[in-house]
Amino acid sequence: MAHAGDFATRAILGFSEDGSRFAFEEFGRQDGSGFPYSNIYVINTATDQWTAGSPFRVLIQDENASEDDARDQARDQAGNALSVIRQPGVHAATNQQLEIVDNPHRMAAKPYVFNPPTSDSIEFRIEEIPVTPPEMCKDFGETKAFRLKQIFSEPGKATRLLHEDDGVPSSRRCPLSYRFADILTYYPDNGPAVAAILILMEQVGFEGPDGRYLAVTTQLD
């Protein structure tokens, strides 16, 4: 079945025991073709870079195949990389695809499940950056990159830049906007606390805007 626009479903796979890896999956059906797909991303949380072999992408060019078929194939491909992903972490904050929020470019949460009421929150903000569109994107509206910052409530503590695009990778296919999806945190027994921030990116699709996910990882101060 073809869809007008294709917003992937996300599945949080979790963290490695030591917090050095984070993994998530996006899956769905392509607009236009109706082909099922699954993409699994495994990220080094210290460097915010994909690990070897990641992402693991599957597209089954058969509209009669199921999303589960694509997901099973992707998990088979990612088996070795996912073997260390054993901890769910804490799902500290989330925005659903259809949820209306006052500010889609700000997300904040308490860092712990059992948290003193006076303790600071963790807060992140997205800034969209208009960029010169590549040739393939010129007819589809303003192309955007983004930067991501961590904001601190502690007086005098500087804002921390977590990510800033120096261009738009071709894999993003004419990105139109970015908004927060999730904050995940994990506190390993032996190692620094880490966070994964998931961002929903709208991009030009075949029959309407498509939605795909990006993740930025960082060690928490």
C-alpha positions, 0 to 999 in steps of 0.5 A: 500500500502506498502512502502520501508521505512516509514518517518512519516509526522509531524503536529505541534499542538501548545502550551497551552496559558501559554506555559506550554504544547507543542503538535505535531503529526506524522502519516503515513503508516508502511513500510511492513504492510501498516497499518496507524498510528498516534502518538500524543505527549504532552510535559511539556515544563518546564520538557521536559517530556511527560504529563500523557497518552502521547504519544497517539498511534494508529495503525489500522491493516488494510491496507484499513483504511486511515491515516485520520482514524488513526489520528481521533482515536488518536485525540479522545484519546488525546482529554483532553490533547489537549483541552489546546493546543490553540496557534500555536506559531512561526514556526521559522525554518524548514527543510523538509525531502528531503531538503539538508542542509549544516549542518543538526546538526545546526539550528538557527533562529531569536527569534521574527517575528519583530526583531531588525537586531542587536539582537541575534539569537537562535541557537541549535546543535546536537551531535550524540553519538555512543553507544553500540547497544542492541542485536536486533540492532547489525546487522544494523550498528552503533547505535546512541544516541544524545545530544542537546545544545543551543549556545549563541553568547554573549561573555562569555555566556556558552553553555547550555546543553538541552538534553543528552541521557544516553542510547537509549530507546527501543522505538527508535528501533535502531536509526541510525542518528538525524537531525533538523526538526523545531524550534517552539517558543512561548511567553506567556503574563504571563510566560517565553518564550519557544521553542520546537525543533523537531528532525528527527530520522532515525531508522532501518525499515522493508524495509529501514530506517524509520523516526520518530520525537523527541521533546526537549522543553526548556524555553528560556533565 
